[in-house]
Amino acid sequence: MLMVSVANGAVRNFTYGKHMSELAAHQLSTVTSVLLLGSVMWICFRLYPPSSTQQAIVIGLVWAALTVGFEFLFFHVVGGHTWTELLATYNVLQGRVWVVVVFWLASAPSLFFRLR
C-alpha cells in the first residue's frame, strides 16, 4: 500500500498536478488513492481473508493508524513540514479531503469482509 501511495503521489506531481491547482490535484489524487488502495485491499483480503468482522475492524484501524503515523513522522522528520502544515491536510473546510483516505483505510476491511 505504501508503494501504491508513493506512486500515486509521483503521478500527481509529475503529470496532472502541473496542469491544475494544487487543491484540485490534491482532491483528484485523493480519489485515485481511494480507488487504488481499495484494489490493493481487495486483493489482500481475497488472498488472506480475516476470520471475523472484529479482525477486519482491527486491521482497518491499524492500517489507518499506521498511515497517519507514517505521514506525520515521515513528512515532519524527513520532509521538514511543521505540525501545523501537516494538520492542514485534514482541514475539510479548506477543501482538503485527505481524511477520506484515512476513513477508507479504516472502514474498507470491514466492508470487504461483509461483501465476501
C-alpha positions as CSV (number, residue, x, y, z in Angstrom):
1,M,0.0,0.0,0.0
2,L,2.9,2.3,0.7
3,M,4.3,1.8,-2.8
4,V,0.9,2.4,-4.4
5,S,0.6,5.6,-2.4
6,V,4.0,6.8,-3.3
7,A,3.4,6.0,-7.0
8,N,0.0,7.9,-6.8
9,G,1.7,11.0,-5.4
10,A,4.5,10.8,-8.0
11,V,2.0,10.6,-10.8
12,R,0.2,13.6,-9.4
13,N,3.4,15.6,-9.0
14,F,4.9,14.8,-12.4
15,T,1.7,14.8,-14.6
16,Y,-1.7,16.3,-13.9
17,G,-0.5,18.2,-10.9
18,K,1.4,20.6,-13.2
19,H,-1.8,21.5,-15.1
20,M,-4.3,22.2,-12.3
21,S,-4.4,24.0,-9.0
22,E,-2.7,22.3,-6.0
23,L,-6.1,21.9,-4.3
24,A,-7.7,20.3,-7.4
25,A,-4.7,18.0,-7.8
26,H,-4.9,17.0,-4.1
27,Q,-8.6,16.2,-4.5
28,L,-8.1,14.1,-7.7
29,S,-5.2,12.3,-6.0
30,T,-7.5,11.5,-3.1
31,V,-10.0,9.9,-5.4
32,T,-7.3,7.8,-7.2
33,S,-5.8,6.9,-3.8
34,V,-9.2,5.5,-2.6
35,L,-9.6,3.5,-5.8
36,L,-6.0,2.2,-5.9
37,L,-5.8,1.3,-2.2
38,G,-9.3,-0.2,-2.4
39,S,-7.9,-2.5,-5.2
40,V,-4.9,-3.5,-3.1
41,M,-7.0,-4.1,0.0
42,W,-9.5,-6.2,-2.0
43,I,-6.7,-8.4,-3.4
44,C,-5.2,-8.8,0.1
45,F,-8.5,-9.9,1.5
46,R,-9.1,-12.3,-1.3
47,L,-5.7,-13.9,-0.6
48,Y,-5.7,-13.6,3.2
49,P,-9.3,-13.1,4.4
50,P,-9.8,-12.1,8.0
51,S,-11.6,-14.7,10.1
52,S,-14.1,-12.4,11.7
53,T,-15.7,-8.9,11.5
54,Q,-13.7,-8.0,14.6
55,Q,-10.5,-8.9,12.9
56,A,-11.4,-6.9,9.8
57,I,-12.2,-3.9,12.0
58,V,-8.8,-4.2,13.8
59,I,-7.0,-4.5,10.5
60,G,-8.7,-1.3,9.2
61,L,-7.9,0.6,12.4
62,V,-4.3,-0.5,12.4
63,W,-3.9,0.4,8.7
64,A,-5.4,3.9,9.3
65,A,-3.3,4.5,12.4
66,L,-0.1,3.3,10.6
67,T,-0.9,5.6,7.7
68,V,-1.4,8.7,9.8
69,G,1.6,7.9,12.0
70,F,3.8,7.4,8.9
71,E,2.5,10.5,7.3
72,F,3.2,12.7,10.3
73,L,6.5,11.3,11.3
74,F,8.0,10.9,7.7
75,F,6.8,14.3,6.5
76,H,7.8,16.0,9.7
77,V,11.2,14.4,10.2
78,V,12.3,13.8,6.5
79,G,10.2,16.4,4.7
80,G,10.7,19.1,7.3
81,H,7.0,20.1,7.4
82,T,5.7,21.7,10.5
83,W,2.9,20.1,12.6
84,T,0.6,22.9,11.5
85,E,1.3,22.2,7.9
86,L,0.6,18.5,8.4
87,L,-2.6,19.1,10.3
88,A,-3.8,21.5,7.5
89,T,-4.1,18.5,5.2
90,Y,-7.1,17.4,7.3
91,N,-8.9,20.7,7.0
92,V,-12.1,19.7,5.1
93,L,-13.4,23.2,5.3
94,Q,-10.5,24.3,3.1
95,G,-11.3,21.5,0.6
96,R,-8.6,19.2,1.9
97,V,-10.1,15.7,1.6
98,W,-7.2,13.5,2.6
99,V,-9.2,12.4,5.6
100,V,-11.4,10.4,3.2
101,V,-8.4,8.1,2.5
102,V,-7.9,7.6,6.3
103,F,-11.6,6.7,6.8
104,W,-11.5,4.4,3.7
105,L,-8.5,2.6,5.1
106,A,-10.3,2.2,8.5
107,S,-13.6,1.1,7.0
108,A,-12.9,-0.9,3.8
109,P,-11.6,-4.1,5.5
110,S,-14.9,-4.4,7.4
111,L,-16.9,-3.7,4.2
112,F,-14.9,-6.1,2.1
113,F,-15.3,-8.8,4.8
114,R,-19.1,-8.4,4.8
115,L,-19.1,-8.5,1.0
116,R,-17.1,-11.7,0.9
